[in-house]
Amino acid sequence: MKIEKIINNNLIQSFDNNNKEVLIMGCGLGFGKKVGDIIDQSKVEKIYSLEDKNYSNKLVELLSDIPLEVIQATNEIVSYSKYSLGKKLNDNIYILLTDHINFAIERVRKGLLFKNKLLWEIKRFYNHEFLIGKEAVQIIKNKLNVELPEDEAANIALHIVNAQLNSSNMDDTMGMTNMIQNILNIVKFHYKLELDEYSLHYERFITHLKFFSQRIFRGNEIEDEDTSLSEIMKEKYKEAYKCAEKIRKYIKSEFNTDLTDEEMMYLAVHINRVTKQT
């Protein structure tokens, strides 16, 4: 590949073997070079695809302003996240997480610490992502000699969750986390009990609520297929349905969304199991 444009000493633009525009990062990759020179493959650390023009402009602007070591640390964190989760992540994470980590480091160096109000919820609902966030904090400490607080592990976890949802809207991700907590509170207050957070039924309920919250925020819904089954379950799990009705009212009030009978049935089944009602 040849150099098409030099952004700075560590960042250049080129075209790959499929003639697609790419952004290439590497320490000293552009130093002393000129357009048309062959790219030194031994210095290449990361290649970013630039198919989306809007994404590419944001990426070029961001990476040209942020220290190379911060970009390198973020790339390592993203790679580790993909490996640990065994999933693909939305490419927007390279923009959003790099920007966030750079800003977080600047705040810490100035002695400005911000609390994550969702720290407790993130630990419980997105435990895997939170553990990745803790590893990310360690990577930053090792590479940049900056010690970020536990709250930042939670912030990084939310960015990872966001990338899994194929979204660039962090407000939605935080909103979904709040929704899950509010629904759990409704269940606990209705039954006047604490839920066993280590039970398999609780874990399955949380998983259901994650997908449930995604559907609400995306405007999707489960179609009613068998109303007769819904009526049978309504009779079988009377108390769970009363609780589910409270959740229905909450969703209608806060998100102006009506839950289908099918969705109510699934909620009631999970509520019955997680509260150990028979």
N, C-alpha and C positions, 0 to 999 in steps of 0.2 A: 504494500500500500504506500501511496505517496501523500505528502502533506499538502492539503488544500488551503488550510488557513491556520495560522498560529494565534491562539487565544492568549497564552502566556507561556512561561518556561515549562510548565507542567501539563499544558492542555492544548490539544490541536484538533482540527477537524479533517476528516478524510472520507473516502468512499470504500466500502468493503468489496469483497469479491463478487457480490450480487449488485454492485453499483448503487448500494443504499448508503445514505449519508450517516456517518458515525462520529461520535465525539470520543477521543482517546485520551486517557489520563495516564501519566507516568512521571516520576521524578526526573526533571531535566530533559523531558522528551522534546521540548521545543527550543531548548537553549542552544543558541548559536546556529540554528537551522533556518532554512528559507523555504518558501513555497516551491513544491516540486521535488524536494529531497525525499529519499526513501526513509520510511519510518523505521527506527531502531526497535525491532521486536523485543529485544532483551529488556527494554525499559517500559514496555507496556504493562500497566497494572489493571486497567479496567477499560472496557469498551462499552459505550452507551449508544443504543440505537436512537436515531433521530427521525423516525418516520412521521411522528406527530409534530407539526411545525410549532404549535403553541407550547407543547411540552419541551421541545428542543430549545426554544428561545429562553424559557424559564431556566432550564438546566444550564445553558451556557452562561447566562447572567449570574446564576448562583455560584457555580463552580469557579468562575473567574474571580470572584470576590472572597471566597472562603479559603483559609489556609489548607494547604495540601494534606497536612497530617490529620486534620479533622475529617476531610473527605475520605482518606484512607481508613480511618477508624470506623466511619459510618459504613463503608463498603464491607468491611470485615463483619460488622454487626448484622448487616442485611444478609450476607452469605451464611453466617451462623444461624440466623433466623430461618432461612429457607431449609437448611440442612436439618435443624432441630424439629421443625414442624412437618417437614416432608411435603411442603406445599409451595406453589408459585405465589409471589407477591406482586401486587400492582407496581409498575415501574415508578409511579408517583412517589413511592417511598424514598427514592434516592433524592428527590427534591425536598420533600416535607421533613424527613428525618434528619438529613444533613443540616438543613436550616435550623431545625429545633435544637439539635445537639450543639451547634455553633453558638446559638443564642444562650443556651443553658450554661455553657462553659464561660461565656462572657459575664453572665449574671453571678456565677460562683466566684469568679476572679474579682468582682466588684463587691463581694460580700452580700449580694442580694439573693435571698432564698425564698422561694414560693412553695407553699404547701399545696399538694394535690388533694382536693376535697374528696376525690373518688378512690383514694389509696386503698382503703379497706375493701371496697367493692371489687376493684380490679384484682386484688390478691385472691379473692374468693371466686369470682366469675371467670377470670382469665388467668388462672394460675400458671399454665404453661408459658403464656406470653410474658407474665410477670417474672418468671424465672429467667427467661431470655433477657428481659430488661435488666435484671441483676447482673447477668453475665456481661451485658453491654456496658454497664457502669464500670465493671472490672476491666474491660478492654480499654475504655477511655482512661482509666487510672494508669494502666500499664503503659499505654502509648503516649499519653499527653500529660501525665503526672497531674491530673486534675481529679479530685475526689467529689463525685456528684452524690447528693443525698438519695435516700431510698425513694423519695417522691419522684425523682427523675427516672428510676427504674419503671415506675408505674406509667409515667408519661410515654416512655419509649414503648412499653407494652401496648398502650392505646394506639400508637402509630402502627404497630405490627398488626393489631386487630383490624385497624382501618384498611391496611393494605390487603388483608385476607378477604375483606368485604368488597374489594375492588372499588373502593370509594376514596375520594379526596376530601370529604367533608368530615372533619374531626368533630364538629358539633353534633352530628347524627350519632357517631360512635359513643360520645359522652351521654347523649340523650337516651340511647338504648340501654346503657349501663344503669342510668337512673331509673328507667322503666322497670328493669328486672328487679332492682332493689325495692321499688314501690309495690310491685306485685307480691314479692315475698313478704313484705310488711302486712299487706292486706290478708294474706293467708295466716300469718302468725297471730294477728289481732283477732281474726274471725274465730280461730280455734283456741286462742289464748294459750299457745304453747310455743316452745322453741323447736325449730326443725333440726333434725340430726344432719349436720352438714357433711358428715363422713359416710352417710348411707348411699347405696347405689341408687335408690329412688330419688334422693336429693340431686345427685349428679345428673340423672336423666331429666329431672325437672328443669334444672339450669340449662341443659342443652336444648330442651324444648323452648324455653323462654328466650334463648339467644336467637333461634330461628323465628320465633314468634315476633320478637321486637324488630327484627330485620324486615319481616313482612309488613308490619305496621308502618315503618318509616319509608318503605319503598312503595307503599300503596297496593301491595299484593294481598290476596286473601285465599284461604282454602275454600274451594267450591263445595256447597252442600250436595252430597251424592246420595246418601241413604238417611232420610229424615226419620224413618222408622227405628233405625238403630239408635239414633240420637235420643228418641223418646224413651227407649228401653233403658239407656244409660242414665237418663235424667231421673228415672224412677228408682234405679238401683243405687245411685250415688246422690241422694237428695241433699245431704249437707254440703257435699263438695260442689254441687250446682249452685247452692245459695252463695257460697264463697265466690264461685266463678261469675255470678251475677254482679257481685261487687267489683270484680275486675273489669267486667264489661262496661259498667257505669264509669269507672275510672278512665278506660280507654276512650270512651265516647266523650267524656268531659274534657280530657287533656289533648286528645288527638283527632277528635271529631270523626272517629271511625267506628263503624258497627261491626261487631264480631258475628260471624256466621254460626249457625247451630253446630256445624262440624267442628269449628274452632273451640266452641264452648265445651263440646264433648271431650275433646283432647285435654283441655285444661282441667276438667272435672276428674278425668281418669288419673292425671298426674297428681292433682291435689289430694285425691283419695289415697293414693299410694304413699305420697310423701308425709302425710299426716297419720298414716297407719290406721285409717278408718276402714271398717268392714261393713 
